[in-house]
Amino acid sequence: MAQIIDGSLIAKEIRQEIAKQVEQYIAQGYRRPGLSVILIGNDPASEIYVRNKQKACVEVGFESTIHKLESDISQSEISRIIHQLNQDEKVDGILCQLPIPEHLSEQKIIEAIDPKKDVDGFHPINAGRLFSGMDSLLPCTAAGIIQMLKRIDYDFIGKNALVIGRSNIVGKPTAILLLNENCTVTIAHSKTENLAQLCQKADLLVTSAGKENFIRAEYTNPDQVIIDVSINRNQFGKVVGDVDFKEVSPLVKAITPVPGGVGPMTIAMLLENTLTAYLKFVKNNFKEQQESNI
Ligand SMILES: NC(=O)c1ccc[n+]([C@@H]2O[C@H](COP(=O)([O-])OP(=O)(O)OC[C@H]3O[C@@H](n4cnc5c(N)ncnc54)[C@H](OP(=O)(O)O)[C@@H]3O)[C@@H](O)[C@H]2O)c1
């Protein structure tokens, strides 16, 4: 039986570490880190995601504000709100919960956010910095995958990593981060041929196809580690990943469950990004106070 990689537990440890750091800064007289979440419309799934993010913020001692906007809001009004948040010194992180109504441009919203406050890591400046190997705010899911693997002492060097999916928010950044960890990386997508064969050869398989029961026994090998990113609803309304967990989990070395794998890590990395943005703000704006504390 495979090692089940407990993302919920690892994420809890990270949240505790973040909470401890926040307490230390508060004790020194600094303000709390602040995250602002923009929620447009009434999508029930988005409302749950936003609530979970706010709960996590409260748990680690962040200030969190939800800007709930009507679904018919105009692009220019959103830009105005984002501009205000960009200027607000108490706001370290800004994110807009996706998906958004069709009349709005996701790209315009992402680009309106100050890259220093772009805690989703979606802004082209942060994407470019990641691609160039520079310091940046990382897309949370990709960062969560790497962090989870590091915390189980996964040895990345020279491993054949196969990433299924090439989206800007999951597949591409994950592939780049794995490359940075010295894996030999292949990216697969819907036009990839002989996928089962490619998967079967992979030491590390990260799957984000968004397809229930997609990864079966013939895609695996006994030394393989599988990270299942996807969130699908099966016919009974249950949340499942891409992997046929019952069939595959006895056959591989380690595997993440869905739920309880990558999902909690994504939220933990959102907190981590907000803390990173906060620490940069504190460093740049309170140098004198810091120096007198030393
Ligand atoms: N756990 C978390 O925190 C978290 C966070 C974000 C997303 N997710 C989940 O992760 C999944 C992916 O999200 P996403 O935003 O990346 O979705 P997406 O934009 O729809 O991307 C899916 C990718 O899978 C590829 N794909 C689809 N069918 C395939 C097939 N038969 N063979 C090989 N590749 C195939 C697509 O290829 P093409 O490019 O050729 O179409 C695409 O690149 C979703 O289930 C989403 O809910 C989870």
The ligand as a MOL file (V3000), in Angstrom:
LIG
                    3D

  0  0  0     0  0            999 V3000
M  V30 BEGIN CTAB
M  V30 COUNTS 48 52 0 0 0
M  V30 BEGIN ATOM
M  V30 1 N -6.4910 21.2850 -5.5870 0
M  V30 2 C -6.4750 22.5840 -5.8590 0
M  V30 3 O -6.1950 23.4280 -5.0200 0
M  V30 4 C -6.7620 23.0110 -7.2520 0
M  V30 5 C -6.4070 24.2790 -7.7090 0
M  V30 6 C -6.6430 24.6130 -9.0510 0
M  V30 7 C -7.2640 23.6950 -9.8810 0
M  V30 8 N -7.6500 22.4770 -9.3670 0 CHG=1
M  V30 9 C -8.2570 21.4650 -10.2100 0
M  V30 10 O -7.2740 20.9960 -11.0980 0
M  V30 11 C -7.8470 20.6360 -12.3410 0
M  V30 12 C -7.1540 21.3980 -13.4340 0
M  V30 13 O -7.3490 22.7720 -13.2780 0
M  V30 14 P -6.9010 23.7750 -14.4370 0
M  V30 15 O -7.3750 25.1020 -14.0410 0
M  V30 16 O -5.4790 23.5310 -14.7610 0 CHG=-1
M  V30 17 O -7.8440 23.2000 -15.6140 0
M  V30 18 P -7.7690 23.4060 -17.1890 0
M  V30 19 O -7.3590 24.7880 -17.5070 0
M  V30 20 O -9.0680 22.8790 -17.7060 0
M  V30 21 O -6.5830 22.4320 -17.6510 0
M  V30 22 C -6.7290 21.0630 -17.7560 0
M  V30 23 C -5.5510 20.5470 -18.5100 0
M  V30 24 O -5.6730 19.1370 -18.6350 0
M  V30 25 C -5.4100 18.7700 -19.9870 0
M  V30 26 N -6.1880 17.6050 -20.3550 0
M  V30 27 C -7.5290 17.5080 -20.4350 0
M  V30 28 N -7.8720 16.2760 -20.8780 0
M  V30 29 C -6.7190 15.6080 -21.0700 0
M  V30 30 C -6.4110 14.3280 -21.5540 0
M  V30 31 N -7.3680 13.4680 -21.9240 0
M  V30 32 N -5.1210 13.9510 -21.6480 0
M  V30 33 C -4.1340 14.8000 -21.2860 0
M  V30 34 N -4.3670 16.0560 -20.8360 0
M  V30 35 C -5.6400 16.4480 -20.7350 0
M  V30 36 C -5.8210 19.9630 -20.8240 0
M  V30 37 O -5.1430 19.9200 -22.0720 0
M  V30 38 P -5.3420 21.0530 -23.2200 0
M  V30 39 O -4.5190 22.2110 -22.7600 0
M  V30 40 O -4.8160 20.4110 -24.4430 0
M  V30 41 O -6.7980 21.3570 -23.2590 0
M  V30 42 C -5.4190 21.1180 -19.9180 0
M  V30 43 O -4.0940 21.5190 -20.1650 0
M  V30 44 C -9.3340 20.9410 -12.2020 0
M  V30 45 O -9.9910 19.7620 -11.8040 0
M  V30 46 C -9.3900 21.9590 -11.0750 0
M  V30 47 O -10.6160 21.9260 -10.3820 0
M  V30 48 C -7.3850 22.1320 -8.1050 0
M  V30 END ATOM
M  V30 BEGIN BOND
M  V30 1 1 1 2
M  V30 2 2 2 3
M  V30 3 1 2 4
M  V30 4 1 4 5
M  V30 5 2 4 48
M  V30 6 2 5 6
M  V30 7 1 6 7
M  V30 8 2 7 8
M  V30 9 1 8 9
M  V30 10 1 8 48
M  V30 11 1 9 10
M  V30 12 1 9 46
M  V30 13 1 10 11
M  V30 14 1 11 12
M  V30 15 1 11 44
M  V30 16 1 12 13
M  V30 17 1 13 14
M  V30 18 2 14 15
M  V30 19 1 14 16
M  V30 20 1 14 17
M  V30 21 1 17 18
M  V30 22 2 18 19
M  V30 23 1 18 20
M  V30 24 1 18 21
M  V30 25 1 21 22
M  V30 26 1 22 23
M  V30 27 1 23 24
M  V30 28 1 23 42
M  V30 29 1 24 25
M  V30 30 1 25 26
M  V30 31 1 25 36
M  V30 32 1 26 27
M  V30 33 1 26 35
M  V30 34 2 27 28
M  V30 35 1 28 29
M  V30 36 1 29 30
M  V30 37 2 29 35
M  V30 38 1 30 31
M  V30 39 2 30 32
M  V30 40 1 32 33
M  V30 41 2 33 34
M  V30 42 1 34 35
M  V30 43 1 36 37
M  V30 44 1 36 42
M  V30 45 1 37 38
M  V30 46 2 38 39
M  V30 47 1 38 40
M  V30 48 1 38 41
M  V30 49 1 42 43
M  V30 50 1 44 45
M  V30 51 1 44 46
M  V30 52 1 46 47
M  V30 END BOND
M  V30 END CTAB
M  END
